[in-house]
């Protein structure tokens, strides 16, 4: 009741403060854990193992050709082509293209890996708040979810799996459906029947979240 009685600009500032605190804690952990104040981000933060070498190859391909489907430096006398390999993570490729404006492959790769932490934290916090959970509880759960051991083990080796912000995003419309908030339908009337609705807020959010998940990770 107190929160709803606040004017809209003040409510926005309160929400912004919570998100800023969440990102600050996440970045503080990264700075301490990886000693970023003394690290050279133009070199790999972690030694190459598991899929990190393949991911670096993808990043280099994006830097040189704009997209990961051709590796110009591999496959002599021709080029290596990845058209037959499933690479649907277009959101990641767009992110890397932005980060590669720095001109440094390793810097872009390191920032991409580290960025997975604040992305997971903010998305999970937003979903928990959308479900009506209080800010302190949502904040604590988002921190715990972000720093799962799975994340630390995948951030630099299976980076696209480390971006598991898609899990809470796709769970949100799932919970809506299970609780009777259906896309493309109006709320049930007194008889329990639902009328078709071509567009409403639930439909819009469901389609948006599904699109984000589709272009982020097939897993």
Secondary structure, 3 states (H helix, E strand, C coil): CHHHHCCHHHHHHHHHHHHHHHHHHHHHHHHHHCCCCCCCCCCCCCCCCCCHHHHHHHHHHHHHHCCCCEECCCCCCCCEECCCCCCCCHHHHHHHHHHHHHCCHHHHHHHHHHHHHHHHHHHHHHHHHHCCCCHHHHHHHHHHHHCCHHHHHHCCCCHHHHCCHHHHHHHHHHHHHHCCCCCCECCCCCCCCCCECCCCHHHHHHHHHHHHHHHHCCC
